[in-house]
Amino acid sequence: MKKQTPHIVPSISAQHRMLALPKPFHPLASVFRLGDLDYSAAPTDAPLLRLDLYCISLKRNVKGKIRYGQGTYDFDEGVMIFTAPGQIVSGITADNQCDGWSVTFHPDLIRRHPLAKKIKKYGFFSYAVYEALHLSQKEEEAVVSIIQLLDQEIRNSIDHYSENVIIGYIELLLSYADRFYNRQFVTRKSVNHDLLVRVEDILTDYFNKGAGNKNGLPTVEYLAKQFNLSTGYFSDMLRSLTGLTAQQHIHEKMIEKAKDMLTGTSMSVGEIAYHFGFEYPQSFNKLFKNKTNQSPLQYRQSFS
């Protein structure tokens, strides 16, 4: 089967032409109502799209499903999804029309602004869509009010203040999204706690079986895949529960198991290092000392 080539959307103007929208008011930013889109001419089999734009969408009442990232998603309630330039999404089809808003802006808009660096720290731009931000009614109202102010500013004539005001509203929108995402982690804490128990079980089983000897240390990607989660969402979830990133969590669990092996077995430090998949014992020694302020041998000797 021939691999489908994504259709590239390089600019705000190109996006408007693709969606049969009027010419944009601003060359680098746009806001439009999803309910205003004409779905009658939309293809039944949507093409793959690569938007070279940042896109923030608030979607409600989607009829059907939308494909994005690793799977499909039902938008039964108000949710937000975030895509960064270069990510692949499916096109709009007649069976997934919806209400809501879309905010898009070109990276050039923020290139000379501190937001250009700050935006890369927002993990939700790399999340899969089934990890979308679910909004309460009050949260949705706050988001819509900011989007409407942004839309009003974009429609104004461009002047000396336009860029800063537009970027200010976008930054405010992202700050609210960051707050709401953290709330989502808190409100799902009981569910995530069960997931944390499973993470502990998976790592314990991995290390007990000596899988590292063959495959090396488990990666963040490996763990996230066990739960069908993106690596970004998975790591943020663990950080919200434990204060550690997924990588730090893996290292902490490995150190815990290494301590057991150092005090409860006669295996050499080199053998223990190979058990965890370290090609060179020196690398294991360095990580262990970094985490405990003792070398593996010093730790073992402290119990003799």
C-alpha positions as CSV (number, residue, x, y, z in Angstrom):
1,M,0.0,0.0,0.0
2,K,1.4,3.4,-1.0
3,K,2.3,5.6,1.9
4,Q,0.2,8.8,1.9
5,T,2.2,12.0,1.6
6,P,1.0,14.7,4.0
7,H,-0.3,18.0,2.5
8,I,1.8,20.8,3.8
9,V,0.1,24.0,5.1
10,P,2.9,26.5,5.3
11,S,1.0,29.7,6.2
12,I,-2.1,31.3,7.7
13,S,-3.2,32.2,4.1
14,A,-2.8,28.7,2.9
15,Q,-4.8,27.4,5.8
16,H,-7.7,29.8,5.0
17,R,-7.6,28.8,1.4
18,M,-7.7,25.1,2.3
19,L,-10.7,25.7,4.6
20,A,-12.5,28.0,2.2
21,L,-12.3,30.9,4.7
22,P,-12.1,34.6,3.8
23,K,-8.6,36.1,3.6
24,P,-7.1,36.4,7.0
25,F,-7.0,39.8,8.8
26,H,-3.4,39.2,10.0
27,P,-0.7,37.4,8.0
28,L,0.7,35.5,11.0
29,A,-2.3,34.8,13.3
30,S,-5.9,33.8,12.9
31,V,-9.0,33.0,14.9
32,F,-12.1,31.4,13.4
33,R,-15.2,29.6,14.6
34,L,-15.2,25.9,13.7
35,G,-19.0,26.0,13.2
36,D,-18.5,28.5,10.4
37,L,-16.6,26.0,8.3
38,D,-18.3,24.6,5.2
39,Y,-18.2,20.9,5.5
40,S,-20.3,20.1,2.5
41,A,-17.2,19.9,0.2
42,A,-15.0,18.1,2.7
43,P,-13.6,14.8,1.5
44,T,-14.9,11.6,3.1
45,D,-11.4,10.2,3.4
46,A,-9.4,13.1,4.9
47,P,-5.9,13.7,3.7
48,L,-3.0,13.9,6.1
49,L,-2.0,17.4,6.9
50,R,1.2,18.9,8.2
51,L,0.6,22.4,9.5
52,D,3.7,24.5,9.8
53,L,1.7,26.5,12.4
54,Y,0.9,26.4,16.1
55,C,-2.7,25.5,16.5
56,I,-4.9,25.7,19.6
57,S,-8.4,24.2,19.1
58,L,-11.4,24.2,21.4
59,K,-13.8,21.6,20.1
60,R,-17.3,20.7,21.2
61,N,-20.1,18.4,19.9
62,V,-18.0,16.6,17.3
63,K,-20.1,14.4,15.0
64,G,-18.0,11.3,14.5
65,K,-14.3,11.0,15.3
66,I,-11.1,12.9,14.5
67,R,-7.9,11.1,13.8
68,Y,-4.7,12.6,15.3
69,G,-1.4,11.3,16.5
70,Q,-1.7,7.7,17.5
71,G,-5.4,7.1,17.2
72,T,-8.9,8.5,17.1
73,Y,-10.8,10.5,19.6
74,D,-14.5,11.2,20.5
75,F,-15.1,14.9,21.5
76,D,-18.3,14.4,23.5
77,E,-17.5,17.5,25.6
78,G,-15.5,20.6,25.4
79,V,-11.8,19.8,25.1
80,M,-8.7,21.6,23.9
81,I,-6.0,20.1,21.7
82,F,-2.6,21.7,20.8
83,T,-0.4,21.0,17.8
84,A,3.0,22.4,17.1
85,P,4.5,23.1,13.7
86,G,5.4,19.9,11.8
87,Q,3.0,17.6,13.5
88,I,0.8,15.4,11.3
89,V,-3.0,15.5,11.7
90,S,-5.9,14.2,9.6
91,G,-7.9,16.7,7.5
92,I,-11.5,17.7,8.2
93,T,-14.2,15.4,6.9
94,A,-17.9,15.9,6.6
95,D,-18.5,13.4,9.4
96,N,-16.5,15.2,12.1
97,Q,-18.0,18.7,12.0
98,C,-18.1,20.4,15.3
99,D,-18.5,23.6,17.2
100,G,-15.8,25.6,18.9
101,W,-12.8,27.8,18.1
102,S,-9.4,27.5,16.4
103,V,-6.5,29.8,17.1
104,T,-3.5,29.4,14.8
105,F,-0.3,31.4,14.5
106,H,2.9,31.2,12.6
107,P,6.2,30.7,14.5
108,D,7.5,33.9,13.0
109,L,4.9,35.8,15.1
110,I,6.8,34.9,18.3
111,R,10.3,34.4,17.0
112,R,11.7,37.6,18.5
113,H,9.6,37.3,21.7
114,P,10.5,35.3,24.9
115,L,7.4,33.2,24.2
116,A,9.4,31.5,21.4
117,K,11.5,29.7,24.0
118,K,8.8,29.4,26.6
119,I,6.4,27.7,24.3
120,K,8.7,24.7,23.9
121,K,8.3,24.0,27.6
122,Y,4.6,23.4,27.3
123,G,4.3,19.6,27.2
124,F,0.8,19.6,25.9
125,F,2.0,20.6,22.4
126,S,3.5,17.1,22.2
127,Y,0.6,15.1,23.8
128,A,-1.5,12.7,21.8
129,V,-5.1,13.8,21.3
130,Y,-6.6,11.3,23.6
131,E,-4.7,13.1,26.3
132,A,-6.5,16.3,25.4
133,L,-7.4,18.9,28.0
134,H,-10.9,18.4,29.3
135,L,-12.6,21.7,30.4
136,S,-15.3,22.4,32.9
137,Q,-17.9,24.8,31.9
138,K,-16.3,27.6,33.9
139,E,-12.9,26.9,32.4
140,E,-14.3,26.8,28.9
141,E,-15.9,30.2,29.5
142,A,-12.6,31.7,30.6
143,V,-10.9,30.2,27.5
144,V,-13.6,31.5,25.1
145,S,-13.4,35.0,26.6
146,I,-9.6,35.2,25.9
147,I,-10.1,33.8,22.4
148,Q,-12.8,36.4,21.6
149,L,-10.5,39.2,22.8
150,L,-7.7,37.8,20.6
151,D,-10.1,37.6,17.7
152,Q,-11.1,41.2,18.2
153,E,-7.5,42.4,18.3
154,I,-6.6,40.4,15.1
155,R,-9.5,42.1,13.3
156,N,-8.2,45.6,14.2
157,S,-5.9,47.5,11.9
158,I,-2.3,46.6,12.5
159,D,-0.3,49.2,14.4
160,H,2.8,49.5,16.6
161,Y,1.0,47.8,19.5
162,S,-0.6,44.9,17.6
163,E,2.1,42.3,17.8
164,N,2.6,42.7,21.6
165,V,-1.1,42.6,22.3
166,I,-1.7,39.6,20.1
167,I,1.2,37.7,21.7
168,G,0.0,38.8,25.1
169,Y,-3.4,37.2,24.6
170,I,-1.8,34.0,23.2
171,E,0.5,33.8,26.2
172,L,-2.4,34.3,28.6
173,L,-4.3,31.5,26.8
174,L,-1.4,29.2,27.2
175,S,-1.0,30.1,30.8
176,Y,-4.6,29.2,31.5
177,A,-4.1,25.9,29.6
178,D,-1.1,25.1,31.7
179,R,-3.1,25.7,34.9
180,F,-6.0,23.6,33.7
181,Y,-3.7,20.7,32.6
182,N,-2.2,20.7,36.1
183,R,-5.7,20.6,37.5
184,Q,-6.5,17.7,35.3
185,F,-3.6,15.7,36.8
186,V,-4.9,16.5,40.3
187,T,-8.5,15.6,39.7
188,R,-7.4,12.3,38.1
189,K,-5.0,11.5,41.0
190,S,-6.9,8.4,42.1
191,V,-6.7,6.9,38.6
192,N,-3.1,8.0,38.2
193,H,-2.2,6.4,41.6
194,D,-3.3,3.0,40.3
195,L,-1.2,3.7,37.2
196,L,1.8,4.5,39.5
197,V,1.4,1.1,41.2
198,R,1.5,-0.5,37.7
199,V,4.6,1.4,36.8
200,E,6.3,0.1,40.0
201,D,5.2,-3.5,39.1
202,I,6.5,-3.2,35.6
203,L,9.9,-1.9,36.6
204,T,10.2,-4.4,39.4
205,D,9.4,-7.3,37.0
206,Y,11.8,-5.8,34.4
207,F,14.7,-5.6,36.8
208,N,14.0,-8.9,38.6
209,K,14.1,-10.8,35.3
210,G,17.3,-9.1,34.3
211,A,15.8,-7.7,31.1
212,G,18.4,-4.9,31.2
213,N,21.1,-7.4,30.4
214,K,19.6,-7.9,27.0
215,N,17.7,-4.6,26.4
216,G,19.4,-2.0,28.6
217,L,17.6,0.2,31.0
218,P,13.9,0.6,30.3
219,T,13.2,3.8,28.4
220,V,10.5,6.4,29.0
221,E,9.1,5.4,25.6
222,Y,9.0,1.7,26.7
223,L,7.0,2.6,29.9
224,A,4.6,5.0,28.2
225,K,3.9,2.4,25.5
226,Q,2.7,0.0,28.2
227,F,-0.1,2.4,29.0
228,N,-0.8,3.7,25.4
229,L,0.3,7.2,26.5
230,S,2.6,9.7,24.9
231,T,6.0,10.1,26.6
232,G,5.3,13.7,27.4
233,Y,2.0,13.1,29.1
234,F,3.3,10.0,30.9
235,S,6.3,11.9,32.3
236,D,4.2,14.9,33.4
237,M,1.8,12.5,35.1
238,L,4.6,10.9,37.1
239,R,6.0,14.3,38.0
240,S,2.6,15.4,39.3
241,L,2.5,12.2,41.5
242,T,6.1,11.8,42.6
243,G,7.9,15.0,41.8
244,L,10.2,13.0,39.5
245,T,10.3,12.8,35.7
246,A,9.8,9.4,34.2
247,Q,13.6,9.1,33.6
248,Q,14.3,10.0,37.2
249,H,11.7,7.5,38.3
250,I,13.4,4.7,36.3
251,H,16.8,5.6,37.8
252,E,15.4,5.7,41.3
253,K,13.9,2.3,40.9
254,M,17.1,0.9,39.4
255,I,19.2,2.3,42.3
256,E,16.8,0.7,44.8
257,K,17.2,-2.7,43.1
258,A,21.0,-2.2,42.9
259,K,21.1,-1.5,46.6
260,D,19.3,-4.8,47.2
261,M,21.8,-6.7,45.0
262,L,24.8,-5.0,46.6
263,T,23.7,-6.0,50.1
264,G,21.9,-9.2,49.4
265,T,24.0,-11.0,46.8
266,S,27.7,-11.8,46.2
267,M,27.6,-10.5,42.6
268,S,30.4,-8.2,41.7
269,V,29.8,-4.5,40.9
270,G,30.6,-5.3,37.2
271,E,28.0,-8.2,37.2
272,I,25.4,-5.9,38.7
273,A,26.2,-3.2,36.1
274,Y,25.7,-5.7,33.3
275,H,22.5,-7.0,34.9
276,F,21.0,-3.5,34.3
277,G,22.4,-3.2,30.8
278,F,25.4,-1.0,31.3
279,E,28.1,-1.8,28.8
280,Y,30.7,-0.3,31.0
281,P,30.7,-0.6,34.9
282,Q,32.1,2.9,35.1
283,S,28.8,4.3,33.8
284,F,26.9,2.4,36.4
285,N,29.3,3.6,39.1
286,K,28.9,7.2,38.0
287,L,25.1,7.1,38.1
288,F,25.0,5.3,41.4
289,K,27.4,7.8,43.0
290,N,25.4,10.7,41.6
291,K,22.3,9.4,43.2
292,T,23.7,8.2,46.6
293,N,27.0,10.1,47.1
294,Q,28.7,6.8,47.4
295,S,30.2,4.4,44.9
296,P,28.6,0.9,44.7
297,L,31.6,-0.6,46.5
298,Q,31.5,2.0,49.3
299,Y,27.8,1.3,49.7
300,R,28.4,-2.4,50.0
301,Q,31.2,-2.0,52.4
302,S,29.0,0.2,54.7
303,F,27.0,-3.0,55.4
304,S,29.9,-5.3,56.1
